[in-house]
Amino acid sequence: GTKQHQRVLQSIQRRTPAIHNAIARYNTCCARVRELVPAGRSFPLPQPLPTEISKLRNDPALLEDVWVSNIPAGCARWLTDSTVRVAIRAQLSLDRCAEERKRLSREEAQLLEWLKLEAKAVTVALYAP
């Protein structure tokens, strides 16, 4: 009991700088996300975490999953509906396929031009004195 508790406390002490850095980065990201939210839109955002490790233990924001709970009714469908997210991925895949088709068409045209030049060069070489 006590020995294990001491080890846990020592581990926390060793990792405190890394934990503080991670919390600071997380809080910076939270602030950045808040800045990026368009005006008039409201959907759940993560809350910044306290920078003191002792306060983290009882912080409800640490355990809250903002993407599952507290989703407002007027929210964008891609945020709440998994079928919309699947459809978005499918559309992106179709867009990439269309881009690839255009690229392959250009490559085909270039290969045909090259083949014509090569055939012309062979013809000239065959009939040249």
C-alpha positions in Angstrom: 0.0 0.0 0.0 2.3 2.8 1.3 5.3 1.7 -0.8 3.3 1.6 -3.9 1.8 5.0 -3.1 5.3 6.4 -2.7 6.3 5.0 -6.1 3.3 6.5 -7.7 4.1 9.9 -6.2 7.7 9.6 -7.3 6.6 8.8 -10.8 4.3 11.8 -10.9 7.1 14.0 -9.7 9.4 12.7 -12.5 6.8 13.2 -15.1 5.6 16.6 -13.9 7.4 18.7 -16.5 6.2 16.6 -19.3 2.6 16.7 -17.9 2.8 20.5 -17.6 4.0 20.8 -21.2 1.2 18.5 -22.4 -1.4 20.5 -20.5 0.0 23.8 -21.9 -0.1 22.5 -25.4 -3.7 21.2 -24.9 -4.8 24.5 -23.5 -3.2 26.3 -26.4 -5.1 24.1 -28.8 -8.4 24.7 -26.9 -7.9 28.4 -27.3 -7.0 28.1 -31.0 -10.1 26.0 -31.6 -12.3 28.7 -29.9 -10.8 31.3 -32.2 -11.6 29.2 -35.3 -15.3 28.7 -34.5 -17.4 30.8 -36.9 -19.5 33.5 -35.3 -23.1 32.3 -34.7 -22.1 28.7 -34.5 -22.3 26.7 -31.3 -21.0 23.3 -30.9 -19.3 21.7 -28.0 -15.7 22.7 -27.5 -13.1 21.1 -25.1 -12.5 23.1 -21.9 -8.9 24.1 -20.9 -7.4 22.0 -18.1 -6.1 23.3 -14.9 -2.3 23.6 -14.8 -2.0 22.2 -11.3 -1.8 18.4 -11.2 -3.6 18.2 -7.9 -6.6 19.9 -9.5 -6.7 17.6 -12.4 -7.9 14.7 -10.2 -11.3 16.3 -9.7 -11.6 18.2 -12.9 -14.8 17.1 -14.8 -13.5 18.5 -18.1 -10.8 15.9 -18.1 -13.3 13.1 -18.3 -15.8 14.8 -20.5 -16.2 13.7 -24.1 -17.4 16.8 -25.8 -17.9 15.1 -29.1 -20.4 12.6 -27.8 -22.3 14.5 -25.2 -23.9 18.0 -25.2 -24.3 18.2 -28.9 -26.7 21.1 -29.7 -29.6 20.6 -32.0 -28.6 23.1 -34.6 -25.2 21.5 -35.1 -23.7 20.7 -38.5 -24.8 17.2 -39.6 -21.2 16.0 -40.2 -20.6 16.6 -36.6 -23.4 14.4 -35.4 -24.3 12.0 -38.2 -21.8 9.2 -39.0 -23.4 8.5 -42.4 -22.6 12.1 -43.4 -19.0 11.6 -42.5 -18.9 8.4 -44.5 -20.5 10.2 -47.5 -17.9 13.0 -47.2 -15.1 10.5 -47.3 -16.7 8.8 -50.3 -17.0 12.1 -52.1 -13.4 12.9 -51.4 -12.5 9.5 -52.8 -14.5 10.2 -56.0 -12.8 13.6 -56.3 -9.4 11.9 -56.1 -10.5 9.4 -58.7 -11.5 12.1 -61.1 -8.2 13.9 -60.6 -6.4 10.6 -61.3 -8.4 10.1 -64.4 -7.4 13.6 -65.7 -3.8 12.9 -64.9 -3.9 9.6 -66.7 -5.5 11.2 -69.7 -2.7 13.8 -69.9 -0.1 11.0 -69.6 -1.8 9.0 -72.3 -1.8 12.1 -74.6 1.9 12.7 -73.9 2.7 9.0 -74.6 0.9 9.1 -77.9 2.8 12.2 -78.9 6.0 10.5 -78.0 5.0 7.4 -79.9 4.2 9.5 -83.0 7.6 11.2 -82.8 9.4 7.9 -82.4 7.5 6.4 -85.3 8.3 9.4 -87.5 12.0 9.1 -86.5 12.0 5.3 -87.4 10.2 6.1 -90.7 12.8 8.7 -91.6 15.6 6.4 -90.6 14.3 3.6 -92.8 13.8 5.7 -95.9 16.8 7.9 -95.6 19.6 7.2 -98.1 
